[in-house]
Amino acid sequence: MCEVSTSTKAVAEKSRHVWIDKQSIARFSQGFFSGKIKVPTWNSRYHFYDGGEETVAYLIVLDSLNFCFWPPLGKPKWEIDYKSERLSGYYALAASLKKAIESGVPITNARYLSELTADKLKQVLGGRGELQLLKNRLQILNELGFVLINEYGGKACKFVELSENSAITLSRLLAEKLVSFKDIAEHQGDKVVFYKRAQIFAADLYGAFKGRDWGSFTDMEKLTAFADYKLPQVLRHLGILCYDRTIQEKIDQKIFLDAGGPEEVEIRANTICAVDLIRQELNRMGKALKAFEIDWLLWSMGQDPEFKLKPYHRTLTIYY
């Protein structure tokens, strides 16, 4: 995505606290190329899918809430029970919304979203432990409902129709129309565009619909990685993302990094650039993958205990 790529590359070139180790990129890419690592497919167990507009509406609700799954220090993480499994994090969110739809709760209805209360949202999500920023999550869903009603006839699929099969146009449209998707920061006086959740909505449509119908886009190769807190954790473990002593100590001691602060912005920007460098290296070796596919792979790797040995950075934000 042009503005994401160019603005984050500018940050990476001026970073003071974070840098990328290109030798580690070469080592990781070689392992990928040798077939030891596979890109995961779309998970149909935890996601709702009906093959039509309801799925589009489900995914926009899901990605509106797709942020900050770690608990406050000393508090238990949010978990739900789902078909004899205990889930946490993103998959818990996906499954809780799926359960709501299947039990008749109109969580994809724009009017319902616009009138949603805190108590009803807590009932929908359910589970145990603490999911942070619930007030923000409610405001985001209320906003989504109001915008859908007032500008799109209550239908989330209108966003996709207006994008005319362009994932980039769709991402920009979400960021323009919905305040909660406008994931933009500043670094040394320059604007930095991330659009994490806006881009991931396009990628989720592509994954759920297998690149067809509502997931048919002609420019998926232009999406960047989705800068969150899990990818940097994995890239640090791989030796690809390197931090100065100050950031290392803050992350390891679970000290918060300010949202939009230079340290946090540099971590996110270098994450996007590192994934793009992996993409370029794999392409040079004859294995063509898109940035979002590498993102999916790294995120999946991040669920393995091996990649959780060092903490992820903690920033309290609605953007990831």
C-alpha positions, 0 to 999 in steps of 0.5 A: 500500500503506497502511503503505508509503505513509503511512510514506514520506510521513511521511519525505518531509515531514520529510526534511532531505537530499532533496526533490521538485521538483514543476515537474519532475514536471509537465514529465515528466508532460506528456511522458508524456501527449503519448505520447512515453513508453510503459509497457514490457510484460512481458519474456518473452525472459529470464523463464521461463514455463510458465503454471502453478505452476512460474512462480510458484516461479521468480518467488519465487526470482527476487525473493528474489535481486533485489538489489544487482547493482552490483560492488565498486569496481574489480571487473568487473560480473557478466555472463552469456552468453544466446542470443548476448547478454551480460546483466548485472544483473536480466536476467542473474539472470532468464535464469540461473535460466531456463537452470537450469530448462530444463537440469533444475536443480530451482531451484524445488524447495523441498527443493533450495533448503533444501539448496543450497550455495554451490558449487551456487548459483555454478554456477546463476548462472554468468557472469563478474565479481562478484555481491555478497552471495552468502552472503546470497543462499544464506541467503535461498534456504535460508530460502525452502526451509525455510519452503515445506517446513515451512509450505506443503507445498513449494509457492510457489503457496500464498502466492498462494492465501492472499492471496485475489487481494490483492497487498497481502495477498501482500506482507504475507504474504511480509514476515511469513513470510520474514525477507529480505522484511521491508524495514523501516527507521526514521527519526527514531524512526518505522518506515518500511515499504518492502517492495520485493521483496515488492511486486515479486513481486506485480507480477511475477506480474501481469506474467507472467500478464497479470493472469490466473490466478496473476497475478489481483489486485484491488488492484494500484492499491494497490502503491507504487513499488519503492524501489531504486537505479535509480529514484532515479538516473532521477528525479535525472536528470529533476530530480524528486529533489533532494539536498543537497550532502552526498548529491550528493558522496557519490553522485557519488564513489561513497561508500557510504550506510549501510543504514537511515541517514537519507540512504538512507531519505530517498532511498527514501521520496522515490522512492516519494512522487515516483512517487505524485505523478507518478501523481496528475499523470497522473491529473489530466491524464486518463491513469490509470496505477498506481504499479507501471506508472510504476515499470516505465517509470522502471526501463526508462528507467534502462537507457538510457545517458543516465540513467547519466550520474550514478551511483546511490547505493550501499548494500550491502543485501539489500533492493534 
